[in-house]
């Protein structure tokens, strides 16, 4: 049986068409026992070799940075780490096509470029005062360098998470530029600015999703990572307007937090992406705990976890039926842009 990565590569290289791939899947489904279908398949681990190599990558790059930082400036040590991550990617990403090591190497490369740039312009004192206004120009240069590094890396290796890394760097650039132009305004409006970045990244994720509604190509992996990045950027600013975190959340705010969580859940079901729900689970737990703390006292924490766990399990079990009920009520022009419905398991 041909593996999923091979079929995906054949589709990207033009060896087969999407229609032919769909037909192959139909033939396989009709001749083999049907497994539960998950439209959010994540190409993360192709075997235990991925985990083994990832452990080696983390140990090697971590030790390399630590040892080189003892003899070199911080910026030079970070640049050396970035170079090592690129060279490792030439083998493990480009030649071996290992999923998890490729993700770790991409994060290490872009992160090392970011820190190499910011340490070059600001020196190690940046670590002592990371939020000083005098550090903003260095943050701008570092964000630009990280964006360029992600672009070059994607052109060479085509790792799906690279687009999300570039989006994160662009979001950091936008915030840094805002601090440079209007520092006081940015401090006061940081949450709305982060929310705007999250919404724009979510829109980009939906653009990739609409290019691949059947979720057969690389576009769906790119969209997944963008959704994963957009989720906390959307959830945290929304919740922090109701609960700054410096004091206990009120009952009224707790109800509003739960309402926001349910609204985000509605969106997650429609677009068939669970990342937004995962990002909001902690806030939902705090809000629910606030509402019941006076009645249950010592068993508050386990009871809250029990309710959240039951909610996640029930939602997972009824996900397909709930999607079918919601999508069927949308205008056809809109529903065509969403991932196709999968018949609920009987």
C-alpha positions as CSV (number, residue, x, y, z in Angstrom):
1,X,0.0,0.0,0.0
2,X,1.3,3.4,-1.0
3,X,1.9,5.6,2.1
4,X,0.2,9.0,2.6
5,X,3.4,11.0,2.4
6,X,4.1,9.4,-1.0
7,X,0.6,10.2,-2.3
8,X,0.9,13.8,-1.1
9,X,4.3,14.2,-2.8
10,X,2.9,12.6,-6.0
11,X,0.0,15.1,-5.9
12,X,2.3,18.1,-5.4
13,X,4.7,16.9,-8.2
14,X,1.8,16.6,-10.6
15,X,2.1,12.8,-11.0
16,X,-1.6,12.4,-10.1
17,X,-4.5,14.9,-10.0
18,X,-6.7,15.6,-7.0
19,X,-9.5,13.7,-8.7
20,X,-7.3,10.7,-9.2
21,X,-6.2,10.8,-5.6
22,X,-9.8,11.0,-4.4
23,X,-10.6,8.0,-6.6
24,X,-7.7,6.0,-5.1
25,X,-8.9,6.8,-1.7
26,X,-12.4,5.6,-2.6
27,X,-11.0,2.3,-4.0
28,X,-9.0,1.8,-0.8
29,X,-11.9,2.6,1.4
30,X,-14.2,0.1,-0.4
31,X,-11.6,-2.7,-0.2
32,X,-10.3,-2.3,3.4
33,X,-12.1,-1.9,6.8
34,X,-13.1,1.7,7.3
35,X,-11.1,3.6,10.0
36,X,-12.3,6.7,11.8
37,X,-11.6,9.6,9.5
38,X,-9.9,12.7,10.9
39,X,-9.8,15.7,8.5
40,X,-7.1,17.3,10.7
41,X,-4.4,14.8,10.1
42,X,-1.0,16.2,11.1
43,X,2.1,14.9,9.4
44,X,4.2,15.1,12.6
45,X,5.8,11.7,13.2
46,X,6.4,9.1,10.5
47,X,8.1,6.7,12.9
48,X,10.1,6.5,16.1
49,X,13.1,7.5,14.1
50,X,11.7,11.0,14.0
51,X,11.6,11.2,17.8
52,X,15.1,9.7,18.1
53,X,16.5,12.2,15.6
54,X,14.7,15.1,17.3
55,X,16.2,14.3,20.7
56,X,19.6,14.3,19.0
57,X,18.9,17.6,17.3
58,X,17.8,19.3,20.5
59,X,20.8,18.0,22.4
60,X,23.3,18.9,19.7
61,X,22.0,22.4,19.0
62,X,21.6,23.2,22.7
63,X,25.1,22.1,23.5
64,X,26.5,23.9,20.5
65,X,25.0,27.2,21.5
66,X,26.1,26.8,25.1
67,X,29.7,25.9,24.3
68,X,30.0,28.5,21.6
69,X,28.5,31.2,23.8
70,X,31.4,30.6,26.3
71,X,33.9,31.5,23.6
72,X,32.0,33.9,21.4
73,X,29.6,36.8,21.6
74,X,26.0,35.9,22.0
75,X,25.2,37.0,18.5
76,X,28.0,34.9,17.0
77,X,26.9,31.8,19.0
78,X,23.3,32.2,17.8
79,X,24.5,32.7,14.2
80,X,26.6,29.5,14.5
81,X,23.5,27.7,15.8
82,X,21.4,28.9,12.9
83,X,24.1,27.7,10.4
84,X,24.1,24.3,12.1
85,X,20.3,24.0,12.0
86,X,20.4,24.8,8.2
87,X,23.1,22.2,7.5
88,X,21.2,19.5,9.5
89,X,18.0,20.4,7.6
90,X,19.9,19.7,4.3
91,X,20.1,16.1,5.4
92,X,17.1,15.4,7.7
93,X,14.6,17.6,5.9
94,X,15.7,17.8,2.3
95,X,17.0,14.2,1.9
96,X,15.4,12.1,4.6
97,X,12.1,14.1,4.8
98,X,11.6,13.5,8.5
99,X,8.6,15.5,9.8
100,X,9.3,16.2,13.5
101,X,13.0,17.0,13.1
102,X,12.2,19.3,10.2
103,X,9.8,21.3,12.5
104,X,12.4,21.6,15.3
105,X,15.2,22.6,12.9
106,X,13.0,25.3,11.3
107,X,12.1,26.7,14.7
108,X,15.8,26.6,15.8
109,X,16.9,28.3,12.6
110,X,14.4,31.1,12.6
111,X,14.7,31.6,16.3
112,X,18.5,31.6,16.2
113,X,18.5,34.2,13.4
114,X,16.1,36.4,15.4
115,X,18.3,36.3,18.5
116,X,21.5,36.6,16.5
117,X,20.2,39.8,15.0
118,X,18.8,41.3,18.2
119,X,22.0,40.5,20.2
120,X,24.2,41.9,17.4
121,X,22.4,45.3,17.7
122,X,21.7,45.4,21.4
123,X,24.1,43.1,23.1
124,X,23.5,40.8,26.1
125,X,22.0,43.8,28.1
126,X,18.8,43.2,26.0
127,X,18.2,40.1,28.2
128,X,18.2,42.3,31.3
129,X,15.7,44.9,29.9
130,X,13.8,43.2,27.1
131,X,10.9,45.7,27.1
132,X,12.9,48.9,27.1
133,X,11.9,51.4,24.4
134,X,15.5,51.7,23.4
135,X,15.4,48.0,22.3
136,X,12.6,48.6,19.7
137,X,14.9,49.3,16.7
138,X,16.8,46.1,17.4
139,X,13.5,44.2,17.6
140,X,12.5,45.6,14.2
141,X,15.8,44.4,12.6
142,X,15.4,41.0,14.3
143,X,11.8,40.6,13.1
144,X,12.8,41.5,9.5
145,X,15.7,39.1,9.7
146,X,13.5,36.3,11.0
147,X,10.9,36.9,8.3
148,X,13.6,36.8,5.6
149,X,15.1,33.7,7.2
150,X,11.7,32.0,7.1
151,X,11.2,32.9,3.5
152,X,14.6,31.6,2.4
153,X,14.1,28.4,4.5
154,X,10.7,27.8,2.9
155,X,12.0,28.3,-0.6
156,X,14.6,25.6,0.1
157,X,12.9,23.1,2.3
158,X,9.1,23.7,2.0
159,X,8.3,22.8,5.6
160,X,4.7,23.8,6.2
161,X,5.2,25.4,9.6
162,X,7.6,27.9,8.0
163,X,4.7,30.1,6.9
164,X,3.5,30.3,10.5
165,X,7.0,31.2,11.6
166,X,7.1,34.0,9.1
167,X,3.6,35.2,10.2
168,X,4.9,35.3,13.8
169,X,7.9,37.3,12.8
170,X,5.6,39.8,10.9
171,X,3.4,40.1,13.9
172,X,6.4,40.9,16.0
173,X,7.5,43.4,13.4
174,X,4.1,45.1,13.4
175,X,4.1,45.4,17.2
176,X,7.7,46.7,17.2
177,X,6.9,49.3,14.5
178,X,3.9,50.4,16.5
179,X,6.1,50.8,19.6
180,X,8.5,52.9,17.6
181,X,5.9,55.3,16.2
182,X,3.6,55.6,19.2
183,X,4.9,53.8,22.3
184,X,2.3,55.1,24.8
185,X,-0.6,54.2,22.5
186,X,0.8,50.8,21.8
187,X,1.2,50.0,25.5
188,X,-2.5,51.0,26.0
189,X,-3.7,49.2,22.9
190,X,-1.4,46.1,22.9
191,X,-4.3,43.6,23.3
192,X,-6.3,45.0,20.4
193,X,-3.2,45.1,18.3
194,X,-2.4,41.4,19.1
195,X,-6.1,40.6,18.3
196,X,-5.8,42.2,14.9
197,X,-2.7,40.2,14.2
198,X,-4.5,37.1,15.2
199,X,-7.5,37.8,13.0
200,X,-5.2,38.5,10.0
201,X,-3.3,35.2,10.6
202,X,-6.6,33.4,10.9
203,X,-7.7,35.0,7.6
204,X,-4.5,33.7,6.0
205,X,-5.2,30.2,7.4
206,X,-8.6,30.3,6.0
207,X,-7.2,31.3,2.6
208,X,-5.0,28.2,2.6
209,X,-8.0,26.1,3.8
210,X,-10.2,27.4,0.9
211,X,-7.5,26.4,-1.6
212,X,-7.7,22.9,-0.4
213,X,-11.2,22.1,1.0
214,X,-10.6,18.4,0.8
215,X,-7.4,18.7,2.8
216,X,-5.2,16.6,0.5
217,X,-2.2,18.9,-0.2
218,X,0.5,20.9,1.7
219,X,-1.9,23.8,2.0
220,X,-3.8,22.0,4.8
221,X,-0.6,21.6,6.9
222,X,0.2,25.3,6.4
223,X,-3.3,26.2,7.4
224,X,-3.0,24.0,10.5
225,X,0.1,25.8,11.8
226,X,-1.4,29.2,11.0
227,X,-4.6,28.3,13.0
228,X,-2.4,27.2,15.9
229,X,-0.6,30.5,15.9
230,X,-3.7,32.6,15.4
231,X,-5.6,30.9,18.3
232,X,-3.7,32.4,21.3
233,X,-3.4,35.7,19.6
234,X,-7.2,35.8,19.3
235,X,-8.2,34.2,22.6
236,X,-5.8,35.9,25.0
237,X,-6.7,39.5,24.0
238,X,-10.4,38.8,24.1
239,X,-10.2,37.2,27.5
240,X,-7.8,39.7,29.0
241,X,-10.2,42.6,28.4
242,X,-12.6,40.8,30.8
243,X,-10.0,39.5,33.2
244,X,-6.7,41.3,33.4
245,X,-5.3,38.5,35.6
246,X,-4.1,40.7,38.5
247,X,-7.2,40.0,40.5
248,X,-9.8,37.2,40.7
249,X,-12.3,37.1,37.9
250,X,-15.9,38.2,38.8
251,X,-18.9,36.0,38.2
252,X,-20.2,38.4,35.4
253,X,-16.9,38.2,33.6
254,X,-16.8,34.5,34.1
255,X,-20.1,34.2,32.2
256,X,-18.8,36.4,29.4
257,X,-15.6,34.3,29.2
258,X,-17.7,31.2,28.8
259,X,-19.8,32.9,26.2
260,X,-16.7,33.8,24.2
261,X,-15.4,30.3,24.5
262,X,-18.7,28.9,23.1
263,X,-18.6,31.5,20.2
264,X,-15.0,30.4,19.4
265,X,-16.2,26.8,19.6
266,X,-18.9,27.6,17.0
267,X,-16.2,29.0,14.7
268,X,-14.0,26.0,15.3
269,X,-16.7,23.6,14.4
270,X,-17.6,25.5,11.2
271,X,-14.0,25.6,9.9
272,X,-13.2,22.2,11.3
273,X,-10.2,23.4,13.3
274,X,-9.8,22.6,17.0
275,X,-6.9,24.9,17.8
276,X,-9.0,27.8,18.9
277,X,-10.9,25.6,21.4
278,X,-7.6,24.2,22.8
279,X,-6.3,27.7,23.3
280,X,-9.3,28.7,25.3
281,X,-9.7,25.7,27.5
282,X,-7.6,27.1,30.4
283,X,-9.7,30.3,30.4
284,X,-12.9,28.3,30.3
285,X,-11.7,26.2,33.2
286,X,-10.9,29.3,35.3
287,X,-14.3,30.9,34.5
288,X,-16.2,27.7,35.3
289,X,-14.3,27.2,38.5
290,X,-15.2,30.8,39.6
291,X,-18.9,30.1,39.1
292,X,-18.9,27.0,41.2
293,X,-16.2,27.6,43.8
294,X,-18.6,28.7,46.6
295,X,-20.6,25.5,46.3
296,X,-17.9,22.8,46.0
297,X,-14.9,24.1,47.9
298,X,-12.1,21.5,48.2
299,X,-13.2,19.5,45.1
300,X,-13.2,22.5,42.9
301,X,-10.2,21.6,40.8
302,X,-11.0,18.0,40.1
303,X,-14.6,18.9,39.4
304,X,-13.6,21.6,36.9
305,X,-11.2,19.2,35.1
306,X,-14.0,16.6,35.1
307,X,-16.4,19.0,33.4
308,X,-13.9,20.2,30.9
309,X,-12.8,16.7,30.1
310,X,-16.4,15.6,29.6
311,X,-17.1,18.6,27.4
312,X,-14.1,17.8,25.2
313,X,-15.0,14.1,24.9
314,X,-18.7,14.9,24.1
315,X,-17.7,17.5,21.5
316,X,-15.2,15.1,19.9
317,X,-17.8,12.3,19.8
318,X,-20.5,14.6,18.2
319,X,-18.1,16.7,16.1
320,X,-19.2,15.4,12.7
321,X,-23.0,15.6,13.5
322,X,-22.6,19.1,14.9
323,X,-20.7,20.2,11.8
324,X,-23.3,18.8,9.6
325,X,-26.1,20.5,11.4
326,X,-24.3,23.9,11.4
327,X,-22.9,23.8,7.8
328,X,-26.3,22.7,6.4
329,X,-27.8,26.0,7.6
330,X,-25.2,28.2,5.8
331,X,-25.6,29.7,2.4
332,X,-24.3,27.3,-0.3
333,X,-21.8,29.9,-1.5
334,X,-20.2,30.0,1.9
335,X,-20.5,26.3,2.8
336,X,-18.6,25.4,-0.4
337,X,-15.5,27.2,1.0
338,X,-15.5,25.1,4.1
339,X,-14.1,21.6,4.4
340,X,-16.5,19.0,3.1
341,X,-18.7,17.1,5.5
342,X,-17.9,13.6,6.6
343,X,-20.7,11.3,7.3
344,X,-21.0,10.7,11.1
345,X,-20.0,7.3,12.3
346,X,-23.0,5.1,13.0
